[in-house]
Amino acid sequence: MFQVDQPAIAEYAWSTPRHVAEVIMFARLTIRRHFFVVPSVVAAVREHGYVALPDSSSRATYNSLYSGSVAPPHCADDPQVIFRKCLQVPGIGMAKAGFIVQMLTGQCGCLDTHNLKRFGLDANLFRTDAPWSKVEKRLNLYWAICESHGSAFLWDSWCELIAGKYPYHFVDAEAVSQLHVTAILGE
């Protein structure tokens, strides 16, 4: 799953800065949304732009990415630099910054509410609404946790979790993983 789908996403993303923005927007659109509906939301945004966005936080993300007010990460950037750049985008916290880095580089991962619960971690552990010194410590802990599990494990086991949780929408974990690719690439 990860070994096939992540490189396809990265190759697409790094082909243009707009594609990097699409990956960031995809990550934003997964927040507090059943994963099986994300492709329809992404398709609506791709077709109709700003007006299709479901909430003000998503609109803030969109505006910052497509107005040029936040520079997208560059493929030559170190993954931790990409992570920090993603944290500058409105509406992107540590979990989604980690997810974006995972899709773009194959490193880090998404410690979302599903994974925090699985690993017995506090849901507020990685909040970014604190002084930067605290955020910096949390960022280092975030990376350490992701490295201890491995990016591929985080991706593949999350896909297995979601497939098990929504068997009427996904045949298996591979279908969950593939949904990332089809939604982002617009296939």
N, C-alpha and C positions, 0 to 999 in steps of 0.2 A: 504494500500500500504506500507507505511513506517513500520507500526507495524508488518508486515509479512516479508517484503523483507530485511530490515536492519538487523534483527537478523540472517537471513539465511546467509547473507554476513559475519557478524561478526563471526559466528560459524565456517564458512569455513576459514576465514582469520587467526583466532587465533590458528588454528590447527597446523600450521607450520610457521616458519619465511619466507619461500618461498611464502606462500600464502599471508602473509602481503605485501611482495614485489609485488605480482601480483595485489593486491588492489591499491597500490600506482601507479603502472604502468598503470592500468586501468584509474585512475584519470588523469594521465598525458596525456593519449591518447584521452581524451575527450576535450582537449583544442583546440579551434578554429576548431572544427570538428562537422558536423551534427551528432547528437546523434544516428541516425538510422544506420550510417555506422561504428560506434565504434565496435560492435561485430566482424565484418569481419577483422578489423585492429587488434583487440586483438587476434583473432584466428590465423592470419598470424604470429604475434609475438610469440605466443605460439608454433607454428609449426616450424618456421624458425629462431626465435631468433632475434638477433641484426640486421641482414641484412634486415629484414622486416620493420624496423622502418622508418617512413616517413620523419624524419627531424633530424637535429643535436641535437636539444634540447632534443628530446625523447631518442636519443642515449646516451646522457650524463646522463639522468635519469636512463636508463637501466644499463649503466656501473657502476654507483655508487651503485645501488641496488644489482646487481649480482656479483660484484667484492668484495663486503664486505667493500668498503671504507666508506660507511655510514651505521651505525648500524640501523636496522629497529626498530620501536617502539615495546615495549613489552606490553602484555595485562595487566600487573600490573601497568603500567604507568598511571599517572593522564592524563586525556584528554588534558589539556593544555601542558603537557610535550610532549605528542604525537604530538600535533600541532607544537611545537617548533622543534622537531626532524624532522618532515616532511619539515619544512622550510630549513633544512640543505641539503636536497636532491636537486641537480641541476634540474632546470626546474619546481620546485614546489613553487608556490607563496601562498599567504594567502587564496585565493579562493579554490584552490585545497587542501591545507593543511586542511582547514575547511571541505571540502568534504570527505577527507580521515578519519578525526576524526568522522564525521557523520556516515560513513559506518562501522568503527571499534567499535565505542562506543555508537552510538545513540545520541550523543551530538553535539553541534556546527552546522555547515551547510555550504553550498556552496553559497557564495555571488559572483556568477559569473556575467558576463555582463548582462544576462537576469534579474537576481534578483536586481542588482544595478539599472538598468533602471526602473524596477517595483517600487522600493522603492524611486526613485528620488535621488539616490546617485551618486556622481561623479565617472566616470569610473576609475579614477586614485587614488581614495581614499586609496586603500590598497596596493599600490605598495611597494615593499620591497627594492628598490634600493636607500636607504637613510641611514643616520647614524642610528645605532641601537636604540638610544634614541627615534627617531621619529618612527621607526618601532615598538618599544615597545608600544608606545601610540596608534598606529594604531591597533596593535594586541588587546589591551584592548577594543578599540572601536568595533572591529570586533566581539569579544566575546559578548559584550553587545548587539549588534544588533541581533546576532543569538539567544541569550537568550530571547530577548524581543519578537521575533517571534515564537521561538520554533523549534526544529529540525524537528519534524514530519510535522509541517506546511510548513517549507521551502522545504522539500522533496516532499510532496504531491502536493503543489501548483505549484512547478516547473514542476512536471510530467504533471499536468493539462495544464500548459502553452505550453509545448512541444507537447502534444497530439493535442491541438488546432491549433498549428502552422503547424503541419505536419500530417493532417488527412489521407493522402494517405499512410503513413507509420505506423501509430498507430491507432488502433481501439478506444482506450481510454487511460486515464492516468494510469490505471493498467498495460497496455501493456508497457508503458514507464518505470514504476517502475520495472516490471519483467525483462526488458531488462538488468538492472544492474546485476541482479542475474545470468541470463543465460550467459552473457558475462564473468563475473568473474569466475563462477563455471565451465564454459565450457560445459554447458548442451545443 
